[in-house]
Amino acid sequence: MDGATGSTTGCAIIGGGPAGMVLGLLLARAGVRVTVLEKHGDFLRDFRGDTVHPSTMRLLDELGLGERFAALPHSKVRQAAFPLSDGRRLVLSDFSKLRMAHPYIAMVPQWDLLDLLADAAREEPTFSLRMNTEATGLVHEDGRVAGVRYQGPDGPGELRAELTVACDGRWSLARREAGLTVREYPVPIDAWWFRIPTTGETLPALTPRTAPGRTLIPIPREGYLQIAYLGLKGTDADLRTRGIEAFRRDISTLLPGAEVDALTSMDDVKHLDVRVNRLHRWHIPGLLCIGDAAHAMSPVGGVGINLAVQDAVAAATRLARPLRRHRLTDRDLASVQRRRLAPTIAVQALQRLLHRRLITPILTGQAAAPPAGLLAVVARFPALSVVPAYLVGVGLLPEHAPTWARRPSRPRPPAKHPADR
């Protein structure tokens, strides 16, 4: 049974982000009873990561959701480039060279993607999504995690489960309650997110703007730019003390002509405390952590969502059969970590290298551009731009939808009633 205080399910998923919703959909298609607990009443949160990578779009195609996704409003980023002093752009990463059905990064409001996944999952009879339901603790029994305690619309409750999966982000309650050990890596940067309107046509490329002491990355969206402003860690208080006028001047210097008056106060600028960390062990009996709950990523490269989705596919592929047979073991959980550990380590190592060699010299005023040697190599061998495009857009060990989860592509069905949405 599911839906009442003191209920049971096959797999309880904490967190309705990309990892949680993909995992819930896949397991439900395998016939596993799944309950996703999402603490908010909807998916409408500002400045979530809005990137959908080529490998994720391929996954949506395999799941029969490609047409529904294509109908969502989105913009396409085909390149990442760096502006040169002579006005030209040097392409550092060219997604259009990828030999894939979707050779670009789609910029889609994450709430639209999550709504799509939720709608598809609700078509499966074994799936349940419980909104306004916040996990407050784990249920322990006989040396293993046996479910989740939660606070829902009707008060506190307890959900028993054969498996609990923590998809509740970098500040995961579940991993903290489980006593899992996190290795933190030093990170010299933080990020601030905001948006400004634009009436002109934007280039389908990410083009960083740099000056000694600051960097911003304007991300083209429909009708506005979403801006990632990078600065040294620990400077949020100073930035806010300087005030909105000084911040507007900084932005105008890097992005002349930007409609910075749209920023009315520093409340419009959202601070992200950048972390790079990784659990030594992603699981204990009855509990598995994936996505940011297992490995927080830097926003550099925008790969965190892609890795979280890949984790979810790997977990569903390896755990669906033992969950159906009610024979889940710790060895099954360990197999998920073994599969996903190498790409996680590789991406985090690359991000830390970019922090040290590329971003920090700019933010500390030692440089105003990427190293001249790097720019010279890319200019001399433009074909190399496909390598970072593959690492960002596809990644190491990309996952495919298991055969039993695949469906023919079809458009989104109409809602029968507003309450069904």
Disulfide bonds with the S-S distance in Angstrom:
none
